[in-house]
Amino acid sequence: MKPYRDRQLTETSKVRVFKSNVDSGELQWHRDREDRLVEVVQGDGWKFQMDNQLPIELTEGQVLLIPEGTYHRIFRGTSDLELKIDFI
């Protein structure tokens, strides 16, 4: 089972929600097959880390570009995390 729930918006965008009680062990390093623009809709205390970089705090309205094939992960926060993901 995936550690998130998706809701498709269009052919190239979706909303992804991670619950605040997700098992941290499920939030693993991974990479995607396409470039993504990720906008933080809401979530408190969550962090994002790209390969070979320090984790950064995620803030509402922040937009991240995640290039295809780049390892990355998130760290659990204190509230649910909602992201809008656009495939580019």
C-alpha positions in Angstrom: 0.0 0.0 0.0 1.2 3.5 -0.9 1.9 6.0 1.9 -0.3 8.6 0.2 -3.6 9.1 -1.6 -3.9 10.7 -5.1 -6.7 12.5 -6.7 -6.3 13.2 -10.4 -7.1 16.7 -11.5 -6.2 16.6 -15.2 -4.1 14.3 -17.4 -1.0 16.1 -16.3 -1.7 17.1 -12.7 -2.9 15.6 -9.4 -3.3 16.3 -5.7 -1.3 14.0 -3.4 -2.1 13.7 0.4 0.2 12.2 3.0 -1.4 11.7 6.4 0.4 13.0 9.5 0.4 9.5 11.0 2.1 7.8 8.0 4.9 5.4 9.0 8.2 7.2 8.5 9.7 4.0 7.2 7.3 4.2 4.2 8.8 7.6 3.2 11.8 6.2 1.3 14.3 7.6 -1.2 12.9 7.3 -4.7 13.1 8.8 -8.1 10.5 9.6 -10.7 10.3 8.9 -14.4 9.4 12.5 -15.4 10.1 16.1 -14.3 7.6 17.3 -11.8 6.6 20.7 -10.4 5.3 20.2 -6.9 3.4 22.9 -5.0 2.9 22.7 -1.3 -0.8 23.3 -0.6 -0.7 22.7 3.1 1.2 20.8 5.8 3.1 21.7 9.0 6.6 20.4 9.9 7.2 18.4 6.7 10.7 18.4 5.1 12.0 17.6 1.6 15.4 16.4 0.7 17.1 16.0 -2.7 20.1 13.7 -3.1 23.3 15.2 -1.8 21.5 18.1 -0.2 20.3 18.9 3.3 16.6 18.7 4.1 14.5 21.8 3.8 11.3 22.8 5.6 8.2 22.8 3.3 6.1 25.9 3.4 2.6 26.6 2.0 2.8 28.0 -1.5 6.4 26.7 -2.1 7.1 25.2 -5.5 9.8 22.6 -6.1 11.1 21.4 -9.4 12.1 17.7 -9.1 14.0 16.6 -12.2 13.5 13.2 -13.8 15.7 10.5 -12.2 16.7 12.6 -9.2 16.6 10.8 -5.8 14.5 12.6 -3.2 12.4 11.9 -0.1 10.1 13.6 2.4 10.1 13.6 6.2 6.9 13.4 8.2 5.4 16.5 9.7 2.7 17.2 12.3 -0.3 17.7 10.1 -1.4 16.1 6.8 0.6 17.2 3.8 -1.2 18.1 0.6 0.8 18.6 -2.6 -0.3 19.6 -6.1 1.9 17.8 -8.7 2.2 18.8 -12.3 4.1 16.5 -14.7 6.2 18.6 -17.1 
